[in-house]
Amino acid sequence: MASEDPKVSKQGTAGKKKCMALKIPQKLDIIRTFGIGESRSVLLASYSIGLLTVYDTEKQKEQLQLFMASNESVNEPSKVTL
């Protein structure tokens, strides 16, 4: 008679992916790649992310682009005049 390990859940986590945070440039790359016609399944495989992450990134498209545009103007090197 085999005893069950109390630490192991009955549902298991074999199919569950580890939580991963994408950086903003990666999210913008996902948006750009999807915009030129790449399928979601290719994005899932190349970034090792879930389908909901792709959908959420698509929803954040305008916010991410505005954020990057505002940061680019701040990060530009100022011209030094002598």
Residue pairs with C-beta under 8 A, 6 or more apart in sequence:
17 48
17 49
17 50
20 48
20 49
22 30
22 47
22 49
22 53
22 57
24 64
24 67
24 68
26 47
27 57
27 60
27 64
28 64
28 65
28 68
30 43
30 47
30 54
30 57
31 57
31 58
31 61
31 64
33 43
34 40
34 43
34 54
34 58
40 51
40 54
43 49
43 54
44 50
44 51
44 54
47 53
57 64
